[in-house]
Amino acid sequence: MKYTYILPLIALTLSCNVSKNSYKIKKDSKVVEYANTITAEELKQHLSVIASDEYEGRETGKKGQIMTAEYLKNEFIKDGVAPGNKGDYYQNFPLIETEKPDANFSVNNMKFNFLEDFYFFQSFSKIESFEIDLSNIVSVNHGIEEEVVNNYRNIDVKGKAVVISLDKVDGFESWNWRKKLEVATKNGATTVFFSSKDFEINRDKLEHFLAGSSLNLVSKEKRNKSIPFFFISNNVEIYLFGINQMNEEETIINPDLNKLKFEFISNKRTVNTSNVLGFIEGSDEKLKDEIVILTAHYDHLGIKDGVVYNGADDDGTGTVALLELAEAFQKAKNEGNGPKRSILIMPVSGEEKGLLGSKYYTENPVYPLANTVVDLNIDMIGRLDENHDKPDYVYLIGADKISKELHSVSEAANKTYTKLKLDYTFNDENDPNRFYYRSDHYNFVKKGIPVIFYFSGVHEDYHQSTDEIDKIMFDKVEHITRLVFYTAWEVANKPTRLIID
C-alpha cells in the first residue's frame, strides 16, 4: 500500500451501516474444487521468490521490479494464461523520476532545511521557488469550517498564505490535512503551512518516501496539482510567530521579519515500468466482452541504506494471490467450465509512488472501461493488526459505494463458502485513515467502476525492512484469496451485470 501522506493512523471502532444481504448463492462443489487449488503452500513458494533479497525490494523502475514482472509473466505462461495486452503480457509506460529535492526556507538570515525543519510532497503540489510577504500570512487555527466550529468566520484568506494546526480537536477526527487543504484552497488561500506538535513523529514515518525520489506519469496535459503546502516543525513555527503568540483569534507575525523565501531545485529523468496482464477469455459469446479485473501491486520500496525492503505483506501477499487466482480460473477454463465473463488478472506497478500503474491503465485501458464490470483489489492480506487477535477476518472497503449489489454478492459468497469475519471499519465515510483512497482500486472508482478492496490492516512492520516472509500467515492469505475467487466467480457468471446505484 502506498504511503499514507497523512498523520498517524487512528483506529476506528465503528463499522459502517450496510444493508442486510438478500443475495443467495447455491454452493457448487465444482467451484469449490477450483478454489481449493489456491493453497498456502503454493502462495508461500511464490512469495519466497519475489520477497527475497534477490528481488531487491521491487522498487518501481529498478532491477527488482523488472525481475518480478518477468517472474509473473513466466508464471502466467506456465499456467496457460494468455497475454492480456494484444499478444503482450506487459503494458509498458514511462515515468518521470524526480530525485530528492534540494529545498530550504530562508527568513532574514535564518535558513530552514528540507526534512530537518519541514517537508512536502512534490508529486502532489505545484512546487517551485517563490517568496511570501509575511504580512500576508494568516492563521485559521485548525482549519475547520463547519456550522458549530468555523475557523474561517470573519477571516479573509483569499490570495494569502495560511497556517493550520493539525493537532487533535475532539469531535473533528475526520478533518485530516487533505480535507483542511481542500477547504483552504476553496477559500482562496495560495499556500498552506501545516503545524503539528507531532512533526518529528510524522516525518520519521514518511522519511523513506520523502528522502527518496518521486515518480509521476508522463502526461502531455497540464497536471492539476494542489496549491503549495508544507508541514513545518515547531522551530519554524516559533521563529515565525513566537512561542505564545498563536491563539484562537489571530496569529502575530514577528515584526522583525518581512519575507519568507522558498528555494527549490530538483533533477528529473525518465524511467520505464510496466503492468503485467494475464487474460482468461469468457466462455459466453454474449458476455465475454465484459471484464472482471483482479489487481494487486507488485512493487515495493526497494533498497535504503543498503537494507532491502522486501514487502512480503505489502504487497507480496496480494501479488501471489493473483497468481493463484489465475491458476484457478485457468484450470476451470481448461476443463470447459470457465467463467462466462472474461477475467483480467493485472499485477500493477508504481502503487507506492502514487497508484501510478492503475492510473495509467484506467487512462489507457486495454479493454473498454465501459465493459469493465468490477475491480477486486488485494493489498496486504497476510498479517494481523492491533484490532484483531485471530486471523479469521478481512477488512472489506468500497463494496457498497458504487454497487450495493456487489456488497450483497460479496456477503453471500462469504456466507456460502469462506465464512470469514468481514470487518467494515475502514469502509466508514469518516475513516481518518482514508484507505478507500489509498490503493489501486481507487483509480477504477474514479471511472465509476464498482470495487472491493481486500485488506488485513496495518501492522508494526508496515513500510519497514522487517516486513518479511517469516511473519506471513499463509493460511490467512489462502482463506482471503479463496473469498476473492468465489466473489469474482459469482460476478463473472451472473446473468446480468452488477447494478450501479
Secondary structure, DSSP 8 states (H G I E B T S, - for coil): -----SSS--------------------HHHHHHHTT--HHHHHHHHHHHTSGGGGGGBTTSHHHHHHHHHHHHHHHHHT-EESBTTBSEEEEEEEEE---EEEEEETTEEEEBTTTEE--TTTB----EEEEGGGEEE-TT--BSSS-BTTTT---TTSEEEEE-S--TT-TT--HHHHHHHHHHTT-SEEEEE-TTHHHHHHHHHHHHHS-EEEE--SS----B--EEEE-HHHHHHHH-TT-B-SS-B---TT--EEEEEEE--EEEEEEEEE-EEE--S-TTTTTSEEEEEEE--B-EEETTEEE--IIIIIIHHHHHHHHHHHHHHHHHTT---SSEEEEEEES-GGGTSHHHHHHHHS-SS-GGGEEEEEEE---SS--TT-SSS-EEEEESTTTS-HHHHHHHHHHIIIII--EEE-GGGSTT-TT-GGGSSTHHHHHTTT--EEEEE----TTTTSTT--GGG--HHHHHHHHHHHHHHHHHHHH-SS-----
